[in-house]
């Protein structure tokens, strides 16, 4: 008779697969962990595992499945007041939408992710999301919006890196 793995053991297995570059087995293991947490009624951990699954699926070039895995998780985090994980969930969704070439939806998702991360006072994560939004704006030839997105992201960084300080100087020049 096989011993049933605990959710944490399943997560450890998923992380090992992910780190080894075995993204589909990692996604499957994260799905198993999500199911285990759903069985215990732990909605936050269920949503977290679905987001991890989403990241693994995106790395496995399964953008539609990645989007579907993360869908709705942002609401679970928002209801719990966990704006950091809400922002990350929205960014995961936006990344999948970008790969699916749903650019307007992706831009909206990155903006919403940035707003959630601002609420969470997560300046470093927010700047990463705003850089992704800025790049997407640039690819859509929305140059003004790209600059504004970068400025917005950099404004919330408490301890900027030398590169970020340089970017701030360039972007915040008054003409």
Secondary structure, DSSP 8 states (H G I E B T S, - for coil): ------HHHHHHHHHHHHHTT-HHHHHHHHHHHHHHHHHHT-HHHHHHHHHHHHHHHHHTT-HHHHHHHHTTHHHHHHHTT-HHHHHHHHHHHHHHHHHTT-HHHHHHHHHHHHHHHHHTT-HHHHHHHHHHHHHHHHHTT-HHHHHHHHHHHHHT-SS--HHHHHHHHHHT---
